Amino acid sequence: MNEFTHLDNQGHVRMVDVGHKDQTLRTAVAEGIVAMHPDTLARIMDEKSEKKAMS
């Protein structure tokens, strides 16, 4: 397979029909990093930080 089927001639991403493929078991793993000031973490851990609704 030399071409990516999900890219058109201009290199733009496009939808691909995968309805004909056999089902397979797959696993996805994600990882993230949260960076903050040490004082912020201390307030969260001490439950001294006020909870505010996001709008």
mmCIF entry with sequence, helices, sheets and N, C-alpha, C, O atoms, coordinates in Angstrom:
data_MODEL
# 
_entry.id   MODEL 
# 
_entity.id                         1 
_entity.type                       polymer 
_entity.pdbx_number_of_molecules   1 
# 
_entity_poly.entity_id                      1 
_entity_poly.type                           'polypeptide(L)' 
_entity_poly.nstd_linkage                   no 
_entity_poly.nstd_monomer                   no 
_entity_poly.pdbx_seq_one_letter_code       MNEFTHLDNQGHVRMVDVGHKDQTLRTAVAEGIVAMHPDTLARIMDEKSEKKAMS 
_entity_poly.pdbx_seq_one_letter_code_can   MNEFTHLDNQGHVRMVDVGHKDQTLRTAVAEGIVAMHPDTLARIMDEKSEKKAMS 
_entity_poly.pdbx_strand_id                 A 
# 
loop_
_entity_poly_seq.entity_id 
_entity_poly_seq.num 
_entity_poly_seq.mon_id 
_entity_poly_seq.hetero 
1 1  MET n 
1 2  ASN n 
1 3  GLU n 
1 4  PHE n 
1 5  THR n 
1 6  HIS n 
1 7  LEU n 
1 8  ASP n 
1 9  ASN n 
1 10 GLN n 
1 11 GLY n 
1 12 HIS n 
1 13 VAL n 
1 14 ARG n 
1 15 MET n 
1 16 VAL n 
1 17 ASP n 
1 18 VAL n 
1 19 GLY n 
1 20 HIS n 
1 21 LYS n 
1 22 ASP n 
1 23 GLN n 
1 24 THR n 
1 25 LEU n 
1 26 ARG n 
1 27 THR n 
1 28 ALA n 
1 29 VAL n 
1 30 ALA n 
1 31 GLU n 
1 32 GLY n 
1 33 ILE n 
1 34 VAL n 
1 35 ALA n 
1 36 MET n 
1 37 HIS n 
1 38 PRO n 
1 39 ASP n 
1 40 THR n 
1 41 LEU n 
1 42 ALA n 
1 43 ARG n 
1 44 ILE n 
1 45 MET n 
1 46 ASP n 
1 47 GLU n 
1 48 LYS n 
1 49 SER n 
1 50 GLU n 
1 51 LYS n 
1 52 LYS n 
1 53 ALA n 
1 54 MET n 
1 55 SER n 
# 
_struct_asym.id          A 
_struct_asym.entity_id   1 
# 
_struct_conf.conf_type_id            HELX_P 
_struct_conf.id                      HELX_P1 
_struct_conf.pdbx_PDB_helix_id       AA1 
_struct_conf.beg_label_comp_id       PRO 
_struct_conf.beg_label_asym_id       A 
_struct_conf.beg_label_seq_id        38 
_struct_conf.pdbx_beg_PDB_ins_code   ? 
_struct_conf.end_label_comp_id       MET 
_struct_conf.end_label_asym_id       A 
_struct_conf.end_label_seq_id        45 
_struct_conf.pdbx_end_PDB_ins_code   ? 
_struct_conf.beg_auth_comp_id        PRO 
_struct_conf.beg_auth_asym_id        A 
_struct_conf.beg_auth_seq_id         38 
_struct_conf.end_auth_comp_id        MET 
_struct_conf.end_auth_asym_id        A 
_struct_conf.end_auth_seq_id         45 
_struct_conf.pdbx_PDB_helix_class    1 
_struct_conf.details                 ? 
_struct_conf.pdbx_PDB_helix_length   8 
# 
_struct_conf_type.id          HELX_P 
_struct_conf_type.criteria    ? 
_struct_conf_type.reference   ? 
# 
loop_
_atom_site.group_PDB 
_atom_site.id 
_atom_site.type_symbol 
_atom_site.label_atom_id 
_atom_site.label_alt_id 
_atom_site.label_comp_id 
_atom_site.label_asym_id 
_atom_site.label_entity_id 
_atom_site.label_seq_id 
_atom_site.pdbx_PDB_ins_code 
_atom_site.Cartn_x 
_atom_site.Cartn_y 
_atom_site.Cartn_z 
_atom_site.occupancy 
_atom_site.B_iso_or_equiv 
_atom_site.pdbx_formal_charge 
_atom_site.auth_seq_id 
_atom_site.auth_comp_id 
_atom_site.auth_asym_id 
_atom_site.auth_atom_id 
_atom_site.pdbx_PDB_model_num 
ATOM 1   N N  . MET A 1 1  ? 0.860   -1.182 0.000  1.00 0.00 ? 1  MET A N  1 
ATOM 2   C CA . MET A 1 1  ? 0.000   0.000  0.000  1.00 0.00 ? 1  MET A CA 1 
ATOM 3   C C  . MET A 1 1  ? 0.897   1.233  0.000  1.00 0.00 ? 1  MET A C  1 
ATOM 4   O O  . MET A 1 1  ? 1.566   1.520  0.993  1.00 0.00 ? 1  MET A O  1 
ATOM 5   N N  . ASN A 1 2  ? 0.909   1.952  -1.103 1.00 0.00 ? 2  ASN A N  1 
ATOM 6   C CA . ASN A 1 2  ? 1.793   3.099  -1.242 1.00 0.00 ? 2  ASN A CA 1 
ATOM 7   C C  . ASN A 1 2  ? 1.103   4.427  -0.977 1.00 0.00 ? 2  ASN A C  1 
ATOM 8   O O  . ASN A 1 2  ? 1.775   5.424  -0.709 1.00 0.00 ? 2  ASN A O  1 
ATOM 9   N N  . GLU A 1 3  ? -0.224  4.464  -1.045 1.00 0.00 ? 3  GLU A N  1 
ATOM 10  C CA . GLU A 1 3  ? -0.956  5.714  -0.846 1.00 0.00 ? 3  GLU A CA 1 
ATOM 11  C C  . GLU A 1 3  ? -1.794  5.654  0.420  1.00 0.00 ? 3  GLU A C  1 
ATOM 12  O O  . GLU A 1 3  ? -2.258  4.586  0.820  1.00 0.00 ? 3  GLU A O  1 
ATOM 13  N N  . PHE A 1 4  ? -1.980  6.799  1.042  1.00 0.00 ? 4  PHE A N  1 
ATOM 14  C CA . PHE A 1 4  ? -2.900  6.896  2.167  1.00 0.00 ? 4  PHE A CA 1 
ATOM 15  C C  . PHE A 1 4  ? -4.301  7.071  1.611  1.00 0.00 ? 4  PHE A C  1 
ATOM 16  O O  . PHE A 1 4  ? -4.540  8.001  0.842  1.00 0.00 ? 4  PHE A O  1 
ATOM 17  N N  . THR A 1 5  ? -5.225  6.211  1.974  1.00 0.00 ? 5  THR A N  1 
ATOM 18  C CA . THR A 1 5  ? -6.578  6.281  1.428  1.00 0.00 ? 5  THR A CA 1 
ATOM 19  C C  . THR A 1 5  ? -7.396  7.414  2.032  1.00 0.00 ? 5  THR A C  1 
ATOM 20  O O  . THR A 1 5  ? -8.452  7.757  1.500  1.00 0.00 ? 5  THR A O  1 
ATOM 21  N N  . HIS A 1 6  ? -6.937  7.999  3.124  1.00 0.00 ? 6  HIS A N  1 
ATOM 22  C CA . HIS A 1 6  ? -7.707  9.053  3.784  1.00 0.00 ? 6  HIS A CA 1 
ATOM 23  C C  . HIS A 1 6  ? -7.276  10.458 3.350  1.00 0.00 ? 6  HIS A C  1 
ATOM 24  O O  . HIS A 1 6  ? -7.725  11.443 3.936  1.00 0.00 ? 6  HIS A O  1 
ATOM 25  N N  . LEU A 1 7  ? -6.422  10.566 2.345  1.00 0.00 ? 7  LEU A N  1 
ATOM 26  C CA . LEU A 1 7  ? -6.006  11.865 1.819  1.00 0.00 ? 7  LEU A CA 1 
ATOM 27  C C  . LEU A 1 7  ? -6.426  11.975 0.360  1.00 0.00 ? 7  LEU A C  1 
ATOM 28  O O  . LEU A 1 7  ? -6.295  11.016 -0.401 1.00 0.00 ? 7  LEU A O  1 
ATOM 29  N N  . ASP A 1 8  ? -6.939  13.160 -0.038 1.00 0.00 ? 8  ASP A N  1 
ATOM 30  C CA . ASP A 1 8  ? -7.288  13.366 -1.441 1.00 0.00 ? 8  ASP A CA 1 
ATOM 31  C C  . ASP A 1 8  ? -6.048  13.810 -2.224 1.00 0.00 ? 8  ASP A C  1 
ATOM 32  O O  . ASP A 1 8  ? -4.949  13.851 -1.671 1.00 0.00 ? 8  ASP A O  1 
ATOM 33  N N  . ASN A 1 9  ? -6.220  14.138 -3.491 1.00 0.00 ? 9  ASN A N  1 
ATOM 34  C CA . ASN A 1 9  ? -5.086  14.510 -4.349 1.00 0.00 ? 9  ASN A CA 1 
ATOM 35  C C  . ASN A 1 9  ? -4.356  15.768 -3.884 1.00 0.00 ? 9  ASN A C  1 
ATOM 36  O O  . ASN A 1 9  ? -3.178  15.954 -4.188 1.00 0.00 ? 9  ASN A O  1 
ATOM 37  N N  . GLN A 1 10 ? -5.060  16.635 -3.142 1.00 0.00 ? 10 GLN A N  1 
ATOM 38  C CA . GLN A 1 10 ? -4.443  17.857 -2.624 1.00 0.00 ? 10 GLN A CA 1 
ATOM 39  C C  . GLN A 1 10 ? -3.858  17.656 -1.222 1.00 0.00 ? 10 GLN A C  1 
ATOM 40  O O  . GLN A 1 10 ? -3.323  18.596 -0.633 1.00 0.00 ? 10 GLN A O  1 
ATOM 41  N N  . GLY A 1 11 ? -3.958  16.451 -0.693 1.00 0.00 ? 11 GLY A N  1 
ATOM 42  C CA . GLY A 1 11 ? -3.431  16.176 0.636  1.00 0.00 ? 11 GLY A CA 1 
ATOM 43  C C  . GLY A 1 11 ? -4.392  16.486 1.767  1.00 0.00 ? 11 GLY A C  1 
ATOM 44  O O  . GLY A 1 11 ? -4.008  16.441 2.935  1.00 0.00 ? 11 GLY A O  1 
ATOM 45  N N  . HIS A 1 12 ? -5.654  16.805 1.432  1.00 0.00 ? 12 HIS A N  1 
ATOM 46  C CA . HIS A 1 12 ? -6.661  17.086 2.456  1.00 0.00 ? 12 HIS A CA 1 
ATOM 47  C C  . HIS A 1 12 ? -7.255  15.783 2.980  1.00 0.00 ? 12 HIS A C  1 
ATOM 48  O O  . HIS A 1 12 ? -7.430  14.824 2.229  1.00 0.00 ? 12 HIS A O  1 
ATOM 49  N N  . VAL A 1 13 ? -7.558  15.760 4.264  1.00 0.00 ? 13 VAL A N  1 
ATOM 50  C CA . VAL A 1 13 ? -8.151  14.582 4.885  1.00 0.00 ? 13 VAL A CA 1 
ATOM 51  C C  . VAL A 1 13 ? -9.580  14.419 4.404  1.00 0.00 ? 13 VAL A C  1 
ATOM 52  O O  . VAL A 1 13 ? -10.317 15.395 4.263  1.00 0.00 ? 13 VAL A O  1 
ATOM 53  N N  . ARG A 1 14 ? -9.968  13.163 4.150  1.00 0.00 ? 14 ARG A N  1 
ATOM 54  C CA . ARG A 1 14 ? -11.343 12.887 3.735  1.00 0.00 ? 14 ARG A CA 1 
ATOM 55  C C  . ARG A 1 14 ? -11.829 11.633 4.438  1.00 0.00 ? 14 ARG A C  1 
ATOM 56  O O  . ARG A 1 14 ? -11.034 10.832 4.930  1.00 0.00 ? 14 ARG A O  1 
ATOM 57  N N  . MET A 1 15 ? -13.139 11.474 4.480  1.00 0.00 ? 15 MET A N  1 
ATOM 58  C CA . MET A 1 15 ? -13.740 10.292 5.106  1.00 0.00 ? 15 MET A CA 1 
ATOM 59  C C  . MET A 1 15 ? -13.444 9.057  4.257  1.00 0.00 ? 15 MET A C  1 
ATOM 60  O O  . MET A 1 15 ? -13.380 9.137  3.030  1.00 0.00 ? 15 MET A O  1 
ATOM 61  N N  . VAL A 1 16 ? -13.267 7.925  4.916  1.00 0.00 ? 16 VAL A N  1 
ATOM 62  C CA . VAL A 1 16 ? -13.013 6.663  4.239  1.00 0.00 ? 16 VAL A CA 1 
ATOM 63  C C  . VAL A 1 16 ? -14.018 5.640  4.755  1.00 0.00 ? 16 VAL A C  1 
ATOM 64  O O  . VAL A 1 16 ? -14.222 5.522  5.964  1.00 0.00 ? 16 VAL A O  1 
ATOM 65  N N  . ASP A 1 17 ? -14.646 4.902  3.846  1.00 0.00 ? 17 ASP A N  1 
ATOM 66  C CA . ASP A 1 17 ? -15.596 3.866  4.227  1.00 0.00 ? 17 ASP A CA 1 
ATOM 67  C C  . ASP A 1 17 ? -14.820 2.635  4.693  1.00 0.00 ? 17 ASP A C  1 
ATOM 68  O O  . ASP A 1 17 ? -14.092 2.020  3.914  1.00 0.00 ? 17 ASP A O  1 
ATOM 69  N N  . VAL A 1 18 ? -14.980 2.282  5.965  1.00 0.00 ? 18 VAL A N  1 
ATOM 70  C CA . VAL A 1 18 ? -14.305 1.106  6.510  1.00 0.00 ? 18 VAL A CA 1 
ATOM 71  C C  . VAL A 1 18 ? -15.327 0.025  6.874  1.00 0.00 ? 18 VAL A C  1 
ATOM 72  O O  . VAL A 1 18 ? -15.018 -0.905 7.619  1.00 0.00 ? 18 VAL A O  1 
ATOM 73  N N  . GLY A 1 19 ? -16.550 0.158  6.342  1.00 0.00 ? 19 GLY A N  1 
ATOM 74  C CA . GLY A 1 19 ? -17.614 -0.789 6.645  1.00 0.00 ? 19 GLY A CA 1 
ATOM 75  C C  . GLY A 1 19 ? -17.320 -2.200 6.196  1.00 0.00 ? 19 GLY A C  1 
ATOM 76  O O  . GLY A 1 19 ? -17.884 -3.147 6.744  1.00 0.00 ? 19 GLY A O  1 
ATOM 77  N N  . HIS A 1 20 ? -16.461 -2.366 5.224  1.00 0.00 ? 20 HIS A N  1 
ATOM 78  C CA . HIS A 1 20 ? -16.147 -3.695 4.691  1.00 0.00 ? 20 HIS A CA 1 
ATOM 79  C C  . HIS A 1 20 ? -15.053 -4.420 5.482  1.00 0.00 ? 20 HIS A C  1 
ATOM 80  O O  . HIS A 1 20 ? -14.808 -5.602 5.241  1.00 0.00 ? 20 HIS A O  1 
ATOM 81  N N  . LYS A 1 21 ? -14.402 -3.744 6.405  1.00 0.00 ? 21 LYS A N  1 
ATOM 82  C CA . LYS A 1 21 ? -13.307 -4.354 7.162  1.00 0.00 ? 21 LYS A CA 1 
ATOM 83  C C  . LYS A 1 21 ? -13.833 -5.277 8.250  1.00 0.00 ? 21 LYS A C  1 
ATOM 84  O O  . LYS A 1 21 ? -14.896 -5.037 8.825  1.00 0.00 ? 21 LYS A O  1 
ATOM 85  N N  . ASP A 1 22 ? -13.075 -6.338 8.527  1.00 0.00 ? 22 ASP A N  1 
ATOM 86  C CA . ASP A 1 22 ? -13.412 -7.236 9.621  1.00 0.00 ? 22 ASP A CA 1 
ATOM 87  C C  . ASP A 1 22 ? -13.194 -6.532 10.954 1.00 0.00 ? 22 ASP A C  1 
ATOM 88  O O  . ASP A 1 22 ? -12.335 -5.659 11.074 1.00 0.00 ? 22 ASP A O  1 
ATOM 89  N N  . GLN A 1 23 ? -13.985 -6.923 11.960 1.00 0.00 ? 23 GLN A N  1 
ATOM 90  C CA . GLN A 1 23 ? -13.816 -6.361 13.300 1.00 0.00 ? 23 GLN A CA 1 
ATOM 91  C C  . GLN A 1 23 ? -12.554 -6.929 13.930 1.00 0.00 ? 23 GLN A C  1 
ATOM 92  O O  . GLN A 1 23 ? -12.267 -8.119 13.800 1.00 0.00 ? 23 GLN A O  1 
ATOM 93  N N  . THR A 1 24 ? -11.811 -6.083 14.604 1.00 0.00 ? 24 THR A N  1 
ATOM 94  C CA . THR A 1 24 ? -10.620 -6.518 15.320 1.00 0.00 ? 24 THR A CA 1 
ATOM 95  C C  . THR A 1 24 ? -10.621 -5.880 16.705 1.00 0.00 ? 24 THR A C  1 
ATOM 96  O O  . THR A 1 24 ? -11.188 -4.805 16.897 1.00 0.00 ? 24 THR A O  1 
ATOM 97  N N  . LEU A 1 25 ? -9.992  -6.537 17.659 1.00 0.00 ? 25 LEU A N  1 
ATOM 98  C CA . LEU A 1 25 ? -9.860  -5.994 19.003 1.00 0.00 ? 25 LEU A CA 1 
ATOM 99  C C  . LEU A 1 25 ? -8.690  -5.028 19.012 1.00 0.00 ? 25 LEU A C  1 
ATOM 100 O O  . LEU A 1 25 ? -7.576  -5.397 18.638 1.00 0.00 ? 25 LEU A O  1 
ATOM 101 N N  . ARG A 1 26 ? -8.929  -3.807 19.431 1.00 0.00 ? 26 ARG A N  1 
ATOM 102 C CA . ARG A 1 26 ? -7.884  -2.792 19.483 1.00 0.00 ? 26 ARG A CA 1 
ATOM 103 C C  . ARG A 1 26 ? -7.879  -2.136 20.849 1.00 0.00 ? 26 ARG A C  1 
ATOM 104 O O  . ARG A 1 26 ? -8.904  -2.063 21.527 1.00 0.00 ? 26 ARG A O  1 
ATOM 105 N N  . THR A 1 27 ? -6.730  -1.668 21.234 1.00 0.00 ? 27 THR A N  1 
ATOM 106 C CA . THR A 1 27 ? -6.574  -0.974 22.507 1.00 0.00 ? 27 THR A CA 1 
ATOM 107 C C  . THR A 1 27 ? -5.902  0.366  22.258 1.00 0.00 ? 27 THR A C  1 
ATOM 108 O O  . THR A 1 27 ? -4.908  0.446  21.536 1.00 0.00 ? 27 THR A O  1 
ATOM 109 N N  . ALA A 1 28 ? -6.443  1.412  22.854 1.00 0.00 ? 28 ALA A N  1 
ATOM 110 C CA . ALA A 1 28 ? -5.843  2.742  22.752 1.00 0.00 ? 28 ALA A CA 1 
ATOM 111 C C  . ALA A 1 28 ? -5.329  3.145  24.127 1.00 0.00 ? 28 ALA A C  1 
ATOM 112 O O  . ALA A 1 28 ? -5.987  2.905  25.139 1.00 0.00 ? 28 ALA A O  1 
ATOM 113 N N  . VAL A 1 29 ? -4.172  3.748  24.155 1.00 0.00 ? 29 VAL A N  1 
ATOM 114 C CA . VAL A 1 29 ? -3.572  4.210  25.402 1.00 0.00 ? 29 VAL A CA 1 
ATOM 115 C C  . VAL A 1 29 ? -3.297  5.705  25.262 1.00 0.00 ? 29 VAL A C  1 
ATOM 116 O O  . VAL A 1 29 ? -2.721  6.147  24.268 1.00 0.00 ? 29 VAL A O  1 
ATOM 117 N N  . ALA A 1 30 ? -3.706  6.467  26.252 1.00 0.00 ? 30 ALA A N  1 
ATOM 118 C CA . ALA A 1 30 ? -3.478  7.915  26.223 1.00 0.00 ? 30 ALA A CA 1 
ATOM 119 C C  . ALA A 1 30 ? -2.711  8.326  27.473 1.00 0.00 ? 30 ALA A C  1 
ATOM 120 O O  . ALA A 1 30 ? -2.792  7.672  28.513 1.00 0.00 ? 30 ALA A O  1 
ATOM 121 N N  . GLU A 1 31 ? -1.984  9.397  27.354 1.00 0.00 ? 31 GLU A N  1 
ATOM 122 C CA . GLU A 1 31 ? -1.203  9.915  28.475 1.00 0.00 ? 31 GLU A CA 1 
ATOM 123 C C  . GLU A 1 31 ? -1.273  11.428 28.429 1.00 0.00 ? 31 GLU A C  1 
ATOM 124 O O  . GLU A 1 31 ? -1.326  12.017 27.349 1.00 0.00 ? 31 GLU A O  1 
ATOM 125 N N  . GLY A 1 32 ? -1.274  12.050 29.569 1.00 0.00 ? 32 GLY A N  1 
ATOM 126 C CA . GLY A 1 32 ? -1.318  13.506 29.617 1.00 0.00 ? 32 GLY A CA 1 
ATOM 127 C C  . GLY A 1 32 ? -0.461  14.044 30.751 1.00 0.00 ? 32 GLY A C  1 
ATOM 128 O O  . GLY A 1 32 ? -0.111  13.325 31.687 1.00 0.00 ? 32 GLY A O  1 
ATOM 129 N N  . ILE A 1 33 ? -0.139  15.299 30.649 1.00 0.00 ? 33 ILE A N  1 
ATOM 130 C CA . ILE A 1 33 ? 0.652   15.986 31.675 1.00 0.00 ? 33 ILE A CA 1 
ATOM 131 C C  . ILE A 1 33 ? -0.086  17.260 32.055 1.00 0.00 ? 33 ILE A C  1 
ATOM 132 O O  . ILE A 1 33 ? -0.509  18.024 31.188 1.00 0.00 ? 33 ILE A O  1 
ATOM 133 N N  . VAL A 1 34 ? -0.237  17.485 33.354 1.00 0.00 ? 34 VAL A N  1 
ATOM 134 C CA . VAL A 1 34 ? -0.825  18.726 33.850 1.00 0.00 ? 34 VAL A CA 1 
ATOM 135 C C  . VAL A 1 34 ? 0.279   19.487 34.566 1.00 0.00 ? 34 VAL A C  1 
ATOM 136 O O  . VAL A 1 34 ? 0.851   18.999 35.541 1.00 0.00 ? 34 VAL A O  1 
ATOM 137 N N  . ALA A 1 35 ? 0.573   20.678 34.081 1.00 0.00 ? 35 ALA A N  1 
ATOM 138 C CA . ALA A 1 35 ? 1.610   21.510 34.695 1.00 0.00 ? 35 ALA A CA 1 
ATOM 139 C C  . ALA A 1 35 ? 0.944   22.651 35.456 1.00 0.00 ? 35 ALA A C  1 
ATOM 140 O O  . ALA A 1 35 ? 0.031   23.303 34.948 1.00 0.00 ? 35 ALA A O  1 
ATOM 141 N N  . MET A 1 36 ? 1.411   22.882 36.676 1.00 0.00 ? 36 MET A N  1 
ATOM 142 C CA . MET A 1 36 ? 0.864   23.978 37.478 1.00 0.00 ? 36 MET A CA 1 
ATOM 143 C C  . MET A 1 36 ? 1.891   24.405 38.509 1.00 0.00 ? 36 MET A C  1 
ATOM 144 O O  . MET A 1 36 ? 2.869   23.705 38.771 1.00 0.00 ? 36 MET A O  1 
ATOM 145 N N  . HIS A 1 37 ? 1.651   25.549 39.076 1.00 0.00 ? 37 HIS A N  1 
ATOM 146 C CA . HIS A 1 37 ? 2.512   26.072 40.131 1.00 0.00 ? 37 HIS A CA 1 
ATOM 147 C C  . HIS A 1 37 ? 2.343   25.196 41.365 1.00 0.00 ? 37 HIS A C  1 
ATOM 148 O O  . HIS A 1 37 ? 1.219   24.795 41.667 1.00 0.00 ? 37 HIS A O  1 
ATOM 149 N N  . PRO A 1 38 ? 3.402   24.887 42.081 1.00 0.00 ? 38 PRO A N  1 
ATOM 150 C CA . PRO A 1 38 ? 3.292   24.049 43.286 1.00 0.00 ? 38 PRO A CA 1 
ATOM 151 C C  . PRO A 1 38 ? 2.271   24.553 44.298 1.00 0.00 ? 38 PRO A C  1 
ATOM 152 O O  . PRO A 1 38 ? 1.617   23.750 44.963 1.00 0.00 ? 38 PRO A O  1 
ATOM 153 N N  . ASP A 1 39 ? 2.123   25.876 44.425 1.00 0.00 ? 39 ASP A N  1 
ATOM 154 C CA . ASP A 1 39 ? 1.125   26.423 45.352 1.00 0.00 ? 39 ASP A CA 1 
ATOM 155 C C  . ASP A 1 39 ? -0.298  26.054 44.927 1.00 0.00 ? 39 ASP A C  1 
ATOM 156 O O  . ASP A 1 39 ? -1.166  25.830 45.771 1.00 0.00 ? 39 ASP A O  1 
ATOM 157 N N  . THR A 1 40 ? -0.528  25.995 43.626 1.00 0.00 ? 40 THR A N  1 
ATOM 158 C CA . THR A 1 40 ? -1.848  25.611 43.122 1.00 0.00 ? 40 THR A CA 1 
ATOM 159 C C  . THR A 1 40 ? -2.156  24.176 43.514 1.00 0.00 ? 40 THR A C  1 
ATOM 160 O O  . THR A 1 40 ? -3.252  23.885 43.993 1.00 0.00 ? 40 THR A O  1 
ATOM 161 N N  . LEU A 1 41 ? -1.202  23.281 43.316 1.00 0.00 ? 41 LEU A N  1 
ATOM 162 C CA . LEU A 1 41 ? -1.400  21.886 43.697 1.00 0.00 ? 41 LEU A CA 1 
ATOM 163 C C  . LEU A 1 41 ? -1.649  21.767 45.199 1.00 0.00 ? 41 LEU A C  1 
ATOM 164 O O  . LEU A 1 41 ? -2.508  20.993 45.621 1.00 0.00 ? 41 LEU A O  1 
ATOM 165 N N  . ALA A 1 42 ? -0.919  22.512 45.999 1.00 0.00 ? 42 ALA A N  1 
ATOM 166 C CA . ALA A 1 42 ? -1.104  22.472 47.449 1.00 0.00 ? 42 ALA A CA 1 
ATOM 167 C C  . ALA A 1 42 ? -2.513  22.908 47.824 1.00 0.00 ? 42 ALA A C  1 
ATOM 168 O O  . ALA A 1 42 ? -3.132  22.293 48.692 1.00 0.00 ? 42 ALA A O  1 
ATOM 169 N N  . ARG A 1 43 ? -3.032  23.951 47.192 1.00 0.00 ? 43 ARG A N  1 
ATOM 170 C CA . ARG A 1 43 ? -4.398  24.418 47.498 1.00 0.00 ? 43 ARG A CA 1 
ATOM 171 C C  . ARG A 1 43 ? -5.431  23.377 47.102 1.00 0.00 ? 43 ARG A C  1 
ATOM 172 O O  . ARG A 1 43 ? -6.414  23.171 47.814 1.00 0.00 ? 43 ARG A O  1 
ATOM 173 N N  . ILE A 1 44 ? -5.214  22.723 45.974 1.00 0.00 ? 44 ILE A N  1 
ATOM 174 C CA . ILE A 1 44 ? -6.153  21.678 45.549 1.00 0.00 ? 44 ILE A CA 1 
ATOM 175 C C  . ILE A 1 44 ? -6.125  20.518 46.545 1.00 0.00 ? 44 ILE A C  1 
ATOM 176 O O  . ILE A 1 44 ? -7.174  20.027 46.962 1.00 0.00 ? 44 ILE A O  1 
ATOM 177 N N  . MET A 1 45 ? -4.948  20.093 46.915 1.00 0.00 ? 45 MET A N  1 
ATOM 178 C CA . MET A 1 45 ? -4.811  18.962 47.833 1.00 0.00 ? 45 MET A CA 1 
ATOM 179 C C  . MET A 1 45 ? -5.357  19.287 49.226 1.00 0.00 ? 45 MET A C  1 
ATOM 180 O O  . MET A 1 45 ? -5.877  18.401 49.904 1.00 0.00 ? 45 MET A O  1 
ATOM 181 N N  . ASP A 1 46 ? -5.246  20.532 49.654 1.00 0.00 ? 46 ASP A N  1 
ATOM 182 C CA . ASP A 1 46 ? -5.773  20.963 50.953 1.00 0.00 ? 46 ASP A CA 1 
ATOM 183 C C  . ASP A 1 46 ? -7.249  21.332 50.893 1.00 0.00 ? 46 ASP A C  1 
ATOM 184 O O  . ASP A 1 46 ? -7.851  21.690 51.906 1.00 0.00 ? 46 ASP A O  1 
ATOM 185 N N  . GLU A 1 47 ? -7.828  21.243 49.692 1.00 0.00 ? 47 GLU A N  1 
ATOM 186 C CA . GLU A 1 47 ? -9.224  21.613 49.460 1.00 0.00 ? 47 GLU A CA 1 
ATOM 187 C C  . GLU A 1 47 ? -9.529  23.030 49.886 1.00 0.00 ? 47 GLU A C  1 
ATOM 188 O O  . GLU A 1 47 ? -10.615 23.306 50.395 1.00 0.00 ? 47 GLU A O  1 
ATOM 189 N N  . LYS A 1 48 ? -8.581  23.939 49.685 1.00 0.00 ? 48 LYS A N  1 
ATOM 190 C CA . LYS A 1 48 ? -8.765  25.349 50.025 1.00 0.00 ? 48 LYS A CA 1 
ATOM 191 C C  . LYS A 1 48 ? -9.119  26.177 48.790 1.00 0.00 ? 48 LYS A C  1 
ATOM 192 O O  . LYS A 1 48 ? -9.385  27.374 48.899 1.00 0.00 ? 48 LYS A O  1 
ATOM 193 N N  . SER A 1 49 ? -9.122  25.559 47.650 1.00 0.00 ? 49 SER A N  1 
ATOM 194 C CA . SER A 1 49 ? -9.423  26.274 46.419 1.00 0.00 ? 49 SER A CA 1 
ATOM 195 C C  . SER A 1 49 ? -10.946 26.314 46.215 1.00 0.00 ? 49 SER A C  1 
ATOM 196 O O  . SER A 1 49 ? -11.629 25.306 46.396 1.00 0.00 ? 49 SER A O  1 
ATOM 197 N N  . GLU A 1 50 ? -11.463 27.478 45.839 1.00 0.00 ? 50 GLU A N  1 
ATOM 198 C CA . GLU A 1 50 ? -12.889 27.620 45.607 1.00 0.00 ? 50 GLU A CA 1 
ATOM 199 C C  . GLU A 1 50 ? -13.258 26.930 44.294 1.00 0.00 ? 50 GLU A C  1 
ATOM 200 O O  . GLU A 1 50 ? -12.506 26.982 43.321 1.00 0.00 ? 50 GLU A O  1 
ATOM 201 N N  . LYS A 1 51 ? -14.415 26.289 44.281 1.00 0.00 ? 51 LYS A N  1 
ATOM 202 C CA . LYS A 1 51 ? -14.927 25.679 43.048 1.00 0.00 ? 51 LYS A CA 1 
ATOM 203 C C  . LYS A 1 51 ? -15.710 26.747 42.307 1.00 0.00 ? 51 LYS A C  1 
ATOM 204 O O  . LYS A 1 51 ? -16.559 27.421 42.892 1.00 0.00 ? 51 LYS A O  1 
ATOM 205 N N  . LYS A 1 52 ? -15.425 26.904 41.018 1.00 0.00 ? 52 LYS A N  1 
ATOM 206 C CA . LYS A 1 52 ? -16.139 27.886 40.204 1.00 0.00 ? 52 LYS A CA 1 
ATOM 207 C C  . LYS A 1 52 ? -16.733 27.202 38.992 1.00 0.00 ? 52 LYS A C  1 
ATOM 208 O O  . LYS A 1 52 ? -16.098 26.348 38.373 1.00 0.00 ? 52 LYS A O  1 
ATOM 209 N N  . ALA A 1 53 ? -17.948 27.580 38.657 1.00 0.00 ? 53 ALA A N  1 
ATOM 210 C CA . ALA A 1 53 ? -18.602 27.016 37.476 1.00 0.00 ? 53 ALA A CA 1 
ATOM 211 C C  . ALA A 1 53 ? -17.994 27.599 36.224 1.00 0.00 ? 53 ALA A C  1 
ATOM 212 O O  . ALA A 1 53 ? -17.710 28.795 36.149 1.00 0.00 ? 53 ALA A O  1 
ATOM 213 N N  . MET A 1 54 ? -17.797 26.740 35.240 1.00 0.00 ? 54 MET A N  1 
ATOM 214 C CA . MET A 1 54 ? -17.278 27.206 33.952 1.00 0.00 ? 54 MET A CA 1 
ATOM 215 C C  . MET A 1 54 ? -18.472 27.575 33.082 1.00 0.00 ? 54 MET A C  1 
ATOM 216 O O  . MET A 1 54 ? -19.478 26.866 33.064 1.00 0.00 ? 54 MET A O  1 
ATOM 217 N N  . SER A 1 55 ? -18.359 28.679 32.368 1.00 0.00 ? 55 SER A N  1 
ATOM 218 C CA . SER A 1 55 ? -19.477 29.073 31.503 1.00 0.00 ? 55 SER A CA 1 
ATOM 219 C C  . SER A 1 55 ? -19.112 28.936 30.063 1.00 0.00 ? 55 SER A C  1 
ATOM 220 O O  . SER A 1 55 ? -19.930 29.223 29.189 1.00 0.00 ? 55 SER A O  1 
# 
